Amino acid sequence: MRVAQLAERAIEGGTESPAGERRGIVMLMGAAFFFSLMSVVVKEAGKSLPVEMLVLARGVVTLVLSYAWMRSTGISPFGNDKPRLFLRGVLGLGGLSCFYYALTALPLAEVTTIHYLNPVFTALLAALLLRERVGWALAAAIALSLGGTMLVTRPAFLWHEAASLDATGVAAALAGAVFSAGAYVTVRRLRLTDHPDVIVFYFPVVAVPATLPFAIRAWVWPNLVGWIELVGIGVFTQTAQVLLTRGLALVPAGRATAVGYVQIVFASIWGLLLFDERLSGWTLAGAVLIIGATLSLLRGGQRPSLPSTV
């Protein structure tokens, strides 16, 4: 019962004081910053290392850090609802793999913007699978997000072919958002039975053995910089996950979701400074529509998710 109460409070985003909420907002901005750093490292490392190795590195670092944390706090790593815990791990692995591939194929801002379709997909899946309320807000969100996606991806059948993004990369980014939404819906159910740290731990429990054979087959021996990048991917993502979890416990859902969109800004800045990626007007307009889709869910009383990479 204690686990369910704590998790419910974290999801609702209750606060104890304005100072606590301010700390939560700083944590959420920090989470967005470290997620953006992870994206930068994945994009750079993906130039010389296969995606399978990047996913494996993420899983190994998370496995070590999560297990060490649970040992130090006395939390049992085994969990209660094991079928759903494994399902959460599978969906998280699918989302992460697709997201990492998209980062190697598309500009940072575009990948991040497409990933922010996650809240809309989450609301849709929650309505279908958890029988949560369906209303005008979800219909408006779907319409806005569809329009935003068209502007960001600029498919060849609507735009001149030269203006379109790589179709495989777009498909991977969209699939990653869907997988991540499925993982979040599963977490929504697991909050009633399992500790949040156990839920996080089951991602690498599934990801490491599932990814290892593919990583071995595609293995490219990294140089020193490559090893630093592999470790950095895991450390940056784990740091972001911790800040995200703690921030959500202090900030109401509406403000938390709004703060999360700063990650698109970070991605745009990194893309310009490090990869000479110019933010197009189409992408900016699409981002506005996708943000509007999430805000329409908030106005309709539904709790959208805050996108992350797991």
Wavefront OBJ file of the C-alpha trace (Angstrom):
o trace
v 0.000 0.000 0.000
v 2.868 2.349 0.848
v 4.378 1.875 -2.644
v 1.069 2.653 -4.336
v 0.550 5.795 -2.263
v 4.035 7.135 -2.982
v 3.803 6.363 -6.692
v 0.348 7.914 -6.958
v 1.594 11.056 -5.300
v 4.553 11.253 -7.683
v 2.304 10.845 -10.729
v -0.187 13.440 -9.472
v 2.764 15.795 -8.828
v 1.830 16.956 -5.345
v 3.933 19.644 -3.720
v 4.564 20.645 -0.134
v 5.593 24.268 -0.688
v 6.357 26.826 -3.417
v 10.053 26.325 -2.636
v 9.641 22.604 -3.199
v 7.937 23.236 -6.516
v 10.769 25.532 -7.594
v 13.272 22.799 -6.754
v 11.157 20.377 -8.769
v 11.161 22.686 -11.791
v 14.954 22.981 -11.592
v 15.177 19.175 -11.448
v 12.911 18.797 -14.486
v 14.969 21.314 -16.443
v 18.088 19.424 -15.389
v 16.497 16.188 -16.603
v 15.754 17.773 -19.986
v 19.333 19.037 -20.179
v 20.871 15.639 -19.426
v 18.487 13.898 -21.850
v 19.654 16.347 -24.505
v 23.299 15.573 -23.655
v 22.534 11.878 -24.014
v 21.068 12.563 -27.460
v 24.204 14.467 -28.483
v 26.499 11.629 -27.370
v 24.339 8.987 -29.097
v 24.365 10.970 -32.333
v 28.135 11.454 -32.206
v 28.923 7.895 -31.111
v 26.592 6.531 -33.789
v 28.978 7.804 -36.456
v 31.461 5.041 -35.594
v 29.614 2.554 -33.367
v 26.507 0.478 -34.152
v 23.220 1.298 -32.432
v 23.197 -2.156 -30.789
v 26.319 -1.247 -28.805
v 24.841 2.077 -27.727
v 21.680 0.392 -26.431
v 23.754 -2.250 -24.639
v 25.915 0.415 -22.987
v 22.804 2.221 -21.781
v 21.466 -1.019 -20.323
v 24.704 -2.098 -18.620
v 25.256 1.249 -16.894
v 21.625 1.380 -15.748
v 21.831 -2.215 -14.498
v 24.913 -1.501 -12.382
v 23.707 1.828 -11.002
v 20.141 0.666 -10.308
v 21.228 -2.519 -8.583
v 23.801 -0.683 -6.452
v 21.165 1.865 -5.442
v 18.642 -0.789 -4.429
v 21.266 -2.680 -2.459
v 22.171 0.492 -0.569
v 18.527 1.301 0.222
v 17.442 -2.242 1.018
v 14.849 -2.473 -1.781
v 14.211 -5.968 -3.122
v 14.914 -6.054 -6.883
v 12.603 -8.969 -7.654
v 9.301 -7.093 -7.882
v 5.714 -8.275 -7.568
v 3.957 -8.084 -10.939
v 6.691 -9.814 -12.935
v 4.772 -10.234 -16.240
v 4.095 -6.510 -16.460
v 7.607 -5.679 -15.280
v 9.034 -7.749 -18.137
v 6.544 -6.162 -20.551
v 7.696 -2.730 -19.394
v 11.276 -3.800 -20.092
v 10.436 -5.060 -23.592
v 8.518 -1.904 -24.494
v 11.274 0.281 -23.058
v 13.877 -1.597 -25.085
v 11.852 -1.124 -28.263
v 11.416 2.571 -27.600
v 15.072 3.140 -26.776
v 16.363 1.201 -29.795
v 14.117 3.119 -32.193
v 14.971 6.455 -30.576
v 18.712 5.821 -30.786
v 18.484 4.778 -34.425
v 16.462 7.894 -35.249
v 19.131 10.065 -33.601
v 21.727 8.668 -36.004
v 19.501 9.311 -39.043
v 17.715 12.618 -38.377
v 18.538 16.080 -36.987
v 18.348 16.365 -33.192
v 15.464 18.848 -33.077
v 13.304 16.785 -35.425
v 13.856 13.542 -33.484
v 13.092 15.249 -30.171
v 9.964 16.901 -31.542
v 8.620 13.630 -32.973
v 9.363 11.896 -29.661
v 7.095 14.440 -27.961
v 4.148 12.749 -29.641
v 4.569 10.343 -26.726
v 1.964 12.052 -24.470
v -0.721 11.816 -27.161
v 0.041 8.154 -27.845
v 0.002 7.527 -24.082
v -3.436 9.084 -23.695
v -4.747 7.071 -26.650
v -3.326 3.778 -25.340
v -4.598 4.517 -21.829
v -8.066 5.075 -23.255
v -7.919 1.806 -25.194
v -6.192 -0.409 -22.625
v -6.948 1.138 -19.231
v -10.398 2.436 -20.181
v -9.514 5.969 -19.177
v -11.906 8.685 -20.233
v -12.045 9.660 -23.904
v -13.198 13.176 -24.700
v -12.801 16.153 -26.957
v -9.286 16.780 -25.608
v -7.957 13.496 -26.967
v -9.610 14.039 -30.351
v -8.125 17.557 -30.556
v -4.721 16.257 -29.475
v -4.717 13.586 -32.172
v -5.640 16.140 -34.850
v -3.018 18.646 -33.707
v -0.285 16.034 -33.370
v -1.042 14.635 -36.817
v -0.721 18.096 -38.326
v 2.463 18.757 -36.375
v 3.979 15.474 -37.507
v 3.257 16.307 -41.135
v 5.036 19.652 -40.767
v 8.084 18.173 -39.031
v 8.530 15.121 -41.262
v 7.401 16.737 -44.525
v 6.540 13.469 -46.336
v 7.391 13.284 -50.015
v 3.782 12.803 -51.127
v 2.927 16.259 -49.711
v 6.251 18.082 -50.092
v 8.930 18.029 -52.729
v 11.029 14.915 -52.210
v 14.183 16.906 -51.501
v 12.503 18.538 -48.488
v 11.562 15.256 -46.841
v 13.392 13.642 -43.947
v 14.810 10.140 -44.170
v 11.745 7.862 -44.201
v 13.378 5.073 -42.176
v 14.526 7.535 -39.536
v 11.045 9.044 -39.308
v 9.481 5.591 -38.979
v 11.954 4.747 -36.207
v 11.207 7.992 -34.350
v 7.451 7.395 -34.561
v 7.835 3.770 -33.474
v 9.990 4.898 -30.569
v 7.264 7.286 -29.403
v 4.662 4.502 -29.596
v 6.850 2.008 -27.699
v 7.611 4.624 -25.044
v 3.916 5.381 -24.665
v 3.243 1.671 -24.187
v 5.962 1.531 -21.522
v 4.458 4.518 -19.725
v 0.962 2.996 -19.734
v 2.451 -0.179 -18.264
v 4.180 1.888 -15.576
v 0.840 3.534 -14.789
v -0.476 0.078 -13.876
v 2.721 -1.070 -12.126
v 2.671 1.917 -9.769
v -0.015 0.056 -7.807
v 2.166 -3.005 -7.155
v 5.869 -2.171 -7.410
v 8.412 0.363 -6.205
v 9.520 2.910 -8.870
v 13.168 1.820 -8.519
v 12.192 -1.787 -9.270
v 10.278 -0.637 -12.361
v 13.386 1.204 -13.589
v 15.583 -1.804 -12.788
v 13.581 -4.163 -15.002
v 14.497 -2.196 -18.123
v 18.170 -3.303 -18.067
v 17.174 -6.750 -16.758
v 15.396 -7.233 -20.096
v 17.556 -5.020 -22.309
v 21.032 -6.348 -21.523
v 20.500 -10.071 -22.323
v 18.201 -9.229 -25.259
v 20.686 -6.792 -26.815
v 23.929 -8.622 -26.064
v 23.835 -11.126 -28.995
v 23.112 -8.359 -31.501
v 25.822 -6.120 -30.021
v 28.377 -8.940 -30.210
v 27.490 -9.623 -33.844
v 27.817 -5.938 -34.773
v 30.763 -5.268 -32.429
v 33.265 -2.587 -33.347
v 36.092 -2.213 -30.852
v 35.887 1.372 -29.513
v 38.852 3.649 -29.048
v 39.250 5.662 -25.823
v 36.775 8.309 -26.960
v 34.305 5.587 -27.891
v 34.489 4.026 -24.407
v 33.938 7.436 -22.831
v 30.921 7.965 -25.074
v 29.435 4.572 -24.181
v 29.769 5.222 -20.457
v 28.527 8.791 -20.904
v 25.318 7.608 -22.579
v 24.432 5.541 -19.545
v 25.490 8.113 -16.954
v 23.695 11.020 -18.638
v 20.490 9.027 -19.061
v 20.524 7.661 -15.509
v 21.095 11.166 -14.142
v 18.206 12.479 -16.218
v 15.910 9.663 -15.040
v 16.674 10.384 -11.374
v 16.048 14.117 -11.811
v 12.859 13.411 -13.762
v 11.482 11.078 -11.091
v 12.247 13.468 -8.245
v 10.986 16.491 -10.139
v 7.665 14.827 -10.919
v 7.126 14.275 -7.190
v 7.320 18.039 -6.568
v 5.655 19.663 -9.591
v 2.003 19.373 -10.728
v 1.493 17.440 -13.967
v 0.605 20.470 -16.087
v 3.687 22.485 -15.175
v 5.906 19.409 -15.375
v 4.796 18.675 -18.929
v 5.312 22.304 -19.956
v 8.816 22.373 -18.457
v 9.693 19.177 -20.316
v 9.397 20.922 -23.664
v 12.607 22.815 -22.942
v 14.306 19.652 -24.234
v 13.301 20.674 -27.770
v 15.096 23.987 -27.192
v 18.210 22.206 -25.928
v 18.138 19.849 -28.917
v 17.854 22.768 -31.331
v 20.809 24.557 -29.722
v 23.039 21.451 -29.706
v 22.066 20.661 -33.283
v 23.064 24.144 -34.423
v 26.288 24.390 -32.409
v 27.648 20.864 -32.842
v 26.126 19.444 -36.024
v 25.343 22.572 -38.091
v 21.635 21.605 -38.139
v 19.401 24.555 -38.892
v 15.955 24.620 -37.281
v 13.476 25.034 -40.131
v 10.258 27.007 -39.909
v 8.345 23.802 -40.681
v 9.846 22.036 -37.662
v 9.126 25.026 -35.420
v 5.504 25.150 -36.592
v 5.161 21.404 -36.106
v 6.585 21.636 -32.601
v 4.010 24.307 -31.738
v 1.182 22.030 -32.887
v 2.544 19.018 -30.987
v 2.950 21.114 -27.833
v -0.604 22.329 -28.364
v -1.751 18.715 -28.519
v -0.365 18.049 -25.051
v -1.835 21.258 -23.665
v -5.250 20.276 -25.020
v -4.999 17.052 -23.003
v -4.252 19.084 -19.875
v -7.215 21.392 -20.483
v -9.401 18.349 -20.955
v -8.398 17.023 -17.543
v -6.231 14.147 -18.765
v -2.733 13.462 -17.438
v -0.264 13.271 -20.313
v 3.092 11.646 -19.795
v 6.372 13.497 -19.675
v 8.515 11.954 -22.419
v 11.727 10.206 -21.525
v 13.941 7.749 -23.333
v 12.710 4.672 -21.522
l 1 2 3 4 5 6 7 8 9 10 11 12 13 14 15 16 17 18 19 20 21 22 23 24 25 26 27 28 29 30 31 32 33 34 35 36 37 38 39 40 41 42 43 44 45 46 47 48 49 50 51 52 53 54 55 56 57 58 59 60 61 62 63 64 65 66 67 68 69 70 71 72 73 74 75 76 77 78 79 80 81 82 83 84 85 86 87 88 89 90 91 92 93 94 95 96 97 98 99 100 101 102 103 104 105 106 107 108 109 110 111 112 113 114 115 116 117 118 119 120 121 122 123 124 125 126 127 128 129 130 131 132 133 134 135 136 137 138 139 140 141 142 143 144 145 146 147 148 149 150 151 152 153 154 155 156 157 158 159 160 161 162 163 164 165 166 167 168 169 170 171 172 173 174 175 176 177 178 179 180 181 182 183 184 185 186 187 188 189 190 191 192 193 194 195 196 197 198 199 200 201 202 203 204 205 206 207 208 209 210 211 212 213 214 215 216 217 218 219 220 221 222 223 224 225 226 227 228 229 230 231 232 233 234 235 236 237 238 239 240 241 242 243 244 245 246 247 248 249 250 251 252 253 254 255 256 257 258 259 260 261 262 263 264 265 266 267 268 269 270 271 272 273 274 275 276 277 278 279 280 281 282 283 284 285 286 287 288 289 290 291 292 293 294 295 296 297 298 299 300 301 302 303 304 305 306 307 308 309 310
